[in-house]
Amino acid sequence: MRAAVIPVTPLQQNCSLVWCEETQKAAFVDPGGDIDRLKAAIEEAEVTLEKILVTHGHLDHAGAVADLAEEYGVPIEGPHPEDKFWIDQLPTQGKEYGFGDLRAFTPDRWLDQGDTCTVGKQTFDVLHCPGHTPGHVVFFHAGEQVAFVGDVLFQGSVGRSDFPRGDGPTLIKSIREKLFPLGDDVTFVPGHGPLSTFGNERESNPFVADRLFPETSA
């Protein structure tokens, strides 16, 4: 598997283009905007877009999903159905925050804990990780030891939980009980900012480091 991270929107959201080298089939994870830039990434990689994967319904992650899916004739997978209310707000939020005319959509497949998604011959495990939003999901490729975590976790920080139906303790639980057990060597692509590893965050992240949770740390 290969991947390229393409920052999009004024919020510099990390959209990822992931593809199977054997089949050259690809997927976007969280195409939030800047469609021309995303189309150029497909052409540069010389891949065929097979589907769109969505971690959660915030506009900087999902703003271009409907248009891309329509243009390329591909299905949308994710997020969890608890984020439907965010997706339904895309048109109004696009105008409110200066993102233009965004379109709501209904995924071809809602996702839940334990599901899998394929891109070509590559398989991703789906983890439901609420807290930032109630329907946030994470895509984990066990073979490559890489996770696309959206806005759950960042290098040195965690996602906001002050949005509607966000919940701080639930977010921390998602990180420590679902992400960290995947292994210290797992590299993660956050929704914003630089990549990191779960091991680095267990050691130094001021919100979720092991030293803050001595009773649960291995």
N, C-alpha and C positions, 0 to 999 in steps of 0.2 A: 504494500500500500504506500501511496505517496500523498502528500498534502501540501497545500499552499495557503497561507493566511493573508487575507486581503482586507485591510482596514477600510470600513465604509461608514458613511453618514458623518455629520458634524461631531458625533460622539465617538468617532474612531472605534467602532465596534469590529471585533475580529470575526469576520466571515471566513469560513474555511472551505476550500475546495479540496475534497478528498477523492482519490480514485484508485481503482484496481489496475495495477500495471499489466496484468495478464489480459484483461478484457478492454482496458481503456474506458470503462464505464465510470462515471463520476457522480458525485452528489455535492450540493452546497449545504453546509451547516450554517443556519442563521443568515440568510441573505437579507440584510436590513435595508439596503438601498444602493445607490450608485450602480444602476443596472449596466450601464455601458462599461464600467470598470470590470464588472463580473463577467460580462460576455467576452471581454478581451482576455480575461484569465482562462476561460474555456478554450479559446482559440490558441493561446500561447501554449497551453498544456497538450493540445491536440487530443482532447478527450470528448466523449459524448455524455451529455448530462442525462442521467437516468432518473433522478429523483431529488427532492428537496427535504432536508431534515431540519426540524425546528425544535430548539430547546425550550423556548417559552414565548409568550405572546406579546412582549413589549415591542414598541414600534421600531427601535433601532436593531432588533433581531429579526423581526417578521415583516417589516414594511414593504419589501419587494417580493415577498413570497408569491402572492396572487399573480402579479404580472409575469414573473419568471415562469411559474408553472404553466400559465396560459401560453406564453410565447413558445416554450419548448415542448409543450404537451406532455408534461411529466407529473407524476403523483407527488403529493405532500404527505410526509409522515411526521407525526408529532405536532404539538406536545401532548401532554396528558389532558384529558377533557376538562379538568378543573381550571384550565387557562382559557376556556372558551370566552369568558366575559372580557378578557383582555383583547383577544382577537376581534371580537365584535366592536370594540372601541377604536380600532385602527383608523377609520375614516375621520372621526371627530378629533382624535389625538394628533393625527397628522397635521391637521389645520391648526390646532392649538399650539403645537410646538414647532411650527414652521417646516414640517417635512413634506408639505404638499398634499396631493390627492392620493392617499393610501386606501387600499381596498381590504376589506375583511375577506375571510375565506373559511371554508370547512375542510379540514384535512381529509385526505382519502383514507387515512388510518390514524386514529388516536392511539397513543402509546401508554404503556403502564409498566411498572416494575416487573422484570423478568422477560419482557419481550426482547426480540432481536430484530435488527434491521440489516439488510444486505446492500452492498454497493459492489456490483460485479460479483466476484467470488469472495469478497471480504465481508466479514460479519461483525457487527457491533452489538454489544449487550446494552440494554436500556435500563437505566436506574431512575426511578422516580425520586427526585430530591427537592421536596417542597421547602418553603421558607422565604426565599426571595419572591417567588410567586407560588401559588398552590399547586400549579400543574407543571412545574419545571421538571425537565428530564435531562439526563446526561447520557452521552454516547461513549462507550468504552470499547476499545479494540484490544483484546487480551494479547493477541500475538505481537502487536507492535508496542504494547504497553503505553498506550496514549489514550487520553480522555478529553472529550470536548465538553466542557463543564458550563458553558454559558456564564450566567452571572451568579453562580453559587459561590465560587471561590476565586480569589485573585492572588497574585504574588503579594504577600504581606497584608492581605485584607480579605474581606468576605463581602458578599452581596448585601445590598440594602434590604432591610425588612420593614421599612416604614411605608411602603406602598399598600394600597388596599389588599387585604387578605395575605399580607406578608406576616411572618412570625419569626422573631429572632431565635428563640430556643429551638424551634423546629429546624431552622437553617443550620444551626450548629450541630444538631443531631444528624441531619442529612450528611454533613461533611464528615463527621467523626465516625458514624456508624455505617455509612454506605461507600464513601469515597476512600478514606484512609485505609480501610482493610484491603483495598485492591493492591496495595503495595507501595513501599517508599520509592521505588524506582520508576513509578508511573509518571510520565510527563503529561501535564495538562495544558490545554489551550483555553485560557479564560475568555470571557466575552470582551474584555478590554485589557490592554497592557501586555507586559511580557509573559512568556511561558515560564513555568516553574515545575517542580515535582512535588508529589505529596509528602515525600520525606523532608524536603526543605520546609514545607509549611508546618509539618508536625514539630519541627525543631524551632522555628523562629516566628511563625505567624502570631501576632499579638492577640488574635481573637480565638484561635483554635489549637494552639501549640499544646503538646502533651503536658508540659509543666503546669498548665492551667487545670488539667483534669487528671491528677495523679491517681485517683481511684479507678479510672477506666483505662489508663495507658498500659500498653503491653511492655 
